[in-house]
Amino acid sequence: MDMHTELIERIDDLAPHERKNVAAALQELLATCHDATLGYVEAAKDAKDPELSHLLSSCALEHEEAGNAIAKMLLEMNVEPHVTHSFGGEIHRRLIALRSSIGHGEAASLLPECERGEHVAISRYEKALSLKLPIPIADTLLDLATACRERRAAFDRMRHPW
């Protein structure tokens, strides 16, 4: 976690503007998880290799579960979660579809975009982790960011197994 992150015990200890910043960051992460889920579902359908398809489906499920955890945090803050599509997410999904079509669903055509998507998610988690956060929220976000890093590393190892 960023050494500049200020941790507090409870959400009630945040000033109103800090609560607003945390809620906005969580909403952005929720959209990121939603976009990732949709992207991985599409990529899994396009994957030629059943093993790769299964891996991508698992990634979709992991992002869906992360989104559920983030939505729960928002509800605990008395903020209604908004599940939205982002413009960037839509472009990213179209790039995956295009790469898949050109690469005939091969791993080499799908994995770079999946890896890039995880990189975007990591940067959004890091942005959220730089805020003043209650310890339970920081712990959850740190775990979710770690999962993104592990997926990105796994994709990189699949692309470069040597």
C-alpha positions as CSV (number, residue, x, y, z in Angstrom):
1,M,0.0,0.0,0.0
2,D,1.1,3.6,-0.6
3,M,3.1,4.8,2.4
4,H,1.2,8.1,2.1
5,T,-2.2,6.5,2.7
6,E,-3.8,7.7,5.9
7,L,-5.7,4.9,7.6
8,I,-8.6,5.4,10.1
9,E,-10.7,3.1,12.0
10,R,-14.2,3.9,10.7
11,I,-15.9,5.5,7.7
12,D,-17.7,7.9,10.2
13,D,-14.2,9.4,11.0
14,L,-14.0,10.9,7.5
15,A,-14.8,14.5,6.8
16,P,-17.7,14.9,4.3
17,H,-15.4,15.8,1.4
18,E,-13.3,12.7,2.2
19,R,-16.4,10.5,2.2
20,K,-17.3,11.9,-1.2
21,N,-13.8,11.2,-2.6
22,V,-13.9,7.6,-1.2
23,A,-17.4,7.0,-2.7
24,A,-16.3,8.4,-6.1
25,A,-13.2,6.2,-6.1
26,L,-15.3,3.1,-5.2
27,Q,-17.9,4.0,-7.9
28,E,-15.0,4.2,-10.4
29,L,-13.7,0.8,-9.3
30,L,-17.2,-0.7,-9.5
31,A,-17.4,0.5,-13.1
32,T,-13.9,-0.9,-13.8
33,C,-15.0,-4.3,-12.3
34,H,-18.2,-4.3,-14.4
35,D,-16.2,-3.4,-17.6
36,A,-13.6,-6.1,-16.8
37,T,-16.4,-8.7,-16.2
38,L,-18.0,-8.0,-19.6
39,G,-14.6,-7.9,-21.3
40,Y,-13.5,-11.3,-20.0
41,V,-16.9,-12.9,-20.8
42,E,-16.5,-11.7,-24.4
43,A,-12.8,-12.8,-24.6
44,A,-13.7,-16.2,-23.1
45,K,-16.3,-16.7,-25.9
46,D,-13.7,-15.7,-28.5
47,A,-10.9,-17.8,-27.2
48,K,-10.1,-20.8,-29.4
49,D,-8.4,-22.8,-26.7
50,P,-10.8,-24.3,-24.1
51,E,-8.2,-23.9,-21.3
52,L,-7.8,-20.2,-22.1
53,S,-11.5,-19.8,-22.3
54,H,-11.8,-21.3,-18.8
55,L,-9.1,-19.0,-17.5
56,L,-10.8,-15.9,-19.0
57,S,-14.2,-17.0,-17.6
58,S,-12.5,-17.3,-14.1
59,C,-11.2,-13.8,-14.5
60,A,-14.7,-12.5,-15.3
61,L,-16.0,-14.2,-12.2
62,E,-13.2,-12.7,-10.0
63,H,-14.0,-9.2,-11.3
64,E,-17.7,-9.8,-10.7
65,E,-16.9,-10.8,-7.1
66,A,-14.7,-7.8,-6.7
67,G,-17.5,-5.6,-7.9
68,N,-19.9,-7.2,-5.4
69,A,-17.4,-6.5,-2.6
70,I,-17.1,-2.8,-3.7
71,A,-20.9,-2.5,-4.0
72,K,-21.2,-3.8,-0.5
73,M,-18.7,-1.2,0.8
74,L,-20.7,1.5,-0.9
75,L,-23.9,0.3,0.7
76,E,-22.2,0.3,4.0
77,M,-21.4,4.0,3.4
78,N,-25.1,4.6,2.6
79,V,-24.2,5.2,-1.0
80,E,-26.2,3.6,-3.8
81,P,-23.8,1.7,-6.1
82,H,-24.1,2.7,-9.8
83,V,-23.1,0.0,-12.2
84,T,-22.2,1.7,-15.4
85,H,-20.3,1.1,-18.5
86,S,-17.3,3.4,-19.2
87,F,-16.4,4.7,-22.6
88,G,-12.9,3.4,-22.1
89,G,-14.2,0.0,-21.1
90,E,-16.3,-0.2,-24.3
91,I,-13.3,0.8,-26.5
92,H,-11.2,-1.8,-24.7
93,R,-13.8,-4.6,-25.3
94,R,-14.0,-3.6,-29.0
95,L,-10.2,-3.9,-29.2
96,I,-10.3,-7.3,-27.6
97,A,-13.0,-8.4,-30.1
98,L,-10.9,-6.9,-33.0
99,R,-7.7,-8.6,-31.8
100,S,-9.6,-11.9,-31.4
101,S,-11.0,-11.7,-34.8
102,I,-7.7,-10.9,-36.4
103,G,-5.8,-13.5,-34.3
104,H,-8.6,-16.1,-34.6
105,G,-9.1,-16.4,-30.9
106,E,-5.4,-17.3,-30.2
107,A,-3.9,-16.5,-26.8
108,A,-1.3,-14.2,-28.4
109,S,-4.1,-12.0,-29.7
110,L,-6.2,-11.9,-26.5
111,L,-3.6,-11.8,-23.7
112,P,-2.0,-8.4,-24.4
113,E,-5.4,-6.6,-24.1
114,C,-6.3,-8.6,-21.0
115,E,-2.9,-7.6,-19.5
116,R,-3.5,-4.0,-20.4
117,G,-7.0,-4.1,-18.8
118,E,-5.5,-5.4,-15.6
119,H,-2.9,-2.6,-15.6
120,V,-5.7,0.0,-15.9
121,A,-7.5,-1.7,-13.0
122,I,-4.4,-1.7,-10.9
123,S,-3.8,2.0,-11.5
124,R,-7.4,2.7,-10.3
125,Y,-7.0,0.7,-7.2
126,E,-3.7,2.5,-6.5
127,K,-5.5,5.8,-6.9
128,A,-8.2,4.8,-4.4
129,L,-5.6,3.5,-2.0
130,S,-3.9,6.9,-2.0
131,L,-7.0,8.4,-0.3
132,K,-7.7,8.6,3.5
133,L,-9.5,5.2,4.0
134,P,-10.9,3.2,6.8
135,I,-8.8,0.1,7.5
136,P,-11.4,-2.4,6.3
137,I,-11.8,-0.7,3.0
138,A,-8.1,-0.3,2.5
139,D,-7.5,-4.0,3.3
140,T,-10.2,-5.1,0.8
141,L,-8.9,-2.7,-1.9
142,L,-5.3,-3.9,-1.3
143,D,-6.4,-7.5,-1.7
144,L,-8.3,-6.8,-4.9
145,A,-5.3,-4.8,-6.3
146,T,-3.1,-7.8,-5.5
147,A,-5.4,-10.1,-7.4
148,C,-5.2,-7.8,-10.4
149,R,-1.4,-7.9,-10.2
150,E,-1.4,-11.6,-10.0
151,R,-3.6,-11.9,-13.1
152,R,-1.5,-9.5,-15.0
153,A,1.7,-11.4,-14.1
154,A,0.0,-14.7,-15.1
155,F,-0.9,-13.3,-18.5
156,D,2.6,-12.0,-19.0
157,R,4.0,-15.5,-18.1
158,M,1.6,-17.1,-20.6
159,R,2.8,-14.7,-23.3
160,H,6.5,-15.1,-22.4
161,P,6.9,-18.6,-20.8
162,W,10.7,-18.5,-21.0
